[in-house]
Amino acid sequence: MASKGVGESSVFENGKLKIDYASGCAYLDGQELHLTPIEYKLLCLLSHNLGKVLTHTYITQNIWGRSWDNYIAFLRVFMATLRKKLEPTPDSPGYIQTQRNWL
């Protein structure tokens, strides 16, 4: 997926997804997404690392400030709800992809 607005811009766009970092809002197909603060932080973290594989540890440290086993369970729940809000077809995700057993 092509992206524009990464870097110095305060707006990230990728397909139908738009994140306005300055206002703290995210939109999908022109409609505002109703995200929890954690979901929004996850979405921003992922958008700033577009195309990279992020580990559970990296994500939990950036969202909660530490990485404990309990946070991995929380992360899975938040990612699942974020995916439901972003992905029209869960079987073929376009925005968030999981790399299992990646070394």
C-alpha positions in Angstrom: 0.0 0.0 0.0 1.3 3.4 -0.8 1.4 6.0 1.9 1.8 9.7 1.9 2.2 12.1 4.8 4.8 10.1 6.8 7.6 12.2 8.2 7.1 15.9 8.8 3.4 16.0 7.9 0.8 15.7 10.6 -1.5 13.6 8.4 -1.0 10.0 7.4 -2.9 8.5 4.5 -2.9 4.9 3.4 -5.7 3.8 1.1 -9.0 4.8 2.8 -7.3 5.2 6.2 -6.4 8.7 7.3 -4.8 9.7 10.6 -4.7 13.4 11.6 -2.0 13.3 14.3 -2.6 17.0 15.1 -6.2 16.5 16.0 -5.9 13.0 17.3 -8.5 11.6 15.0 -8.5 8.7 12.5 -10.9 8.3 9.6 -11.8 5.3 7.4 -13.4 6.1 4.1 -14.2 9.6 5.3 -15.9 8.4 8.5 -14.4 9.1 11.9 -13.3 6.0 13.7 -14.3 5.8 17.3 -11.2 4.5 18.9 -10.2 4.1 22.5 -7.0 5.9 23.6 -5.0 2.6 23.5 -6.4 1.7 20.0 -5.4 5.2 18.7 -1.9 4.8 20.2 -1.6 1.4 18.5 -2.7 2.8 15.2 -0.3 5.7 15.4 2.6 3.3 16.4 1.8 1.0 13.5 1.5 3.9 11.0 4.9 5.3 12.1 6.4 1.9 11.4 4.7 1.1 8.1 6.2 -2.0 6.5 8.1 -3.1 9.5 7.5 -6.2 11.6 7.1 -5.2 15.2 7.5 -7.6 18.1 5.1 -7.9 21.0 7.8 -6.5 23.3 8.4 -3.5 21.1 4.7 -2.7 20.9 3.9 -3.2 24.6 6.9 -1.1 25.7 5.8 1.7 23.4 2.1 1.6 24.5 2.4 0.7 28.2 6.0 1.6 28.9 7.0 -1.9 29.9 6.6 -5.4 28.6 5.0 -8.0 30.8 3.3 -11.3 29.9 0.0 -9.8 30.9 0.4 -7.0 28.4 0.6 -9.4 25.6 -2.9 -10.7 26.4 -4.1 -7.1 26.5 -2.4 -6.3 23.2 -4.2 -9.2 21.5 -7.5 -7.9 22.7 -6.8 -4.3 21.6 -5.5 -5.4 18.2 -8.6 -7.6 17.6 -10.9 -4.7 18.3 -8.8 -2.3 16.2 -8.8 -4.8 13.3 -12.6 -5.0 13.5 -12.9 -1.3 13.2 -10.4 -1.1 10.3 -10.8 -4.2 8.2 -13.9 -4.7 6.2 -12.9 -8.2 5.3 -11.1 -9.9 8.3 -10.0 -12.9 6.2 -7.9 -10.6 3.9 -6.5 -7.8 6.1 -5.3 -4.7 4.3 -4.0 -2.6 7.2 -2.8 -4.8 10.0 -1.1 -8.1 9.2 0.3 -10.6 11.7 3.6 -12.4 11.1 3.5 -15.6 13.2 6.7 -17.2 14.4 8.8 -14.6 12.7 12.4 -14.7 13.6 
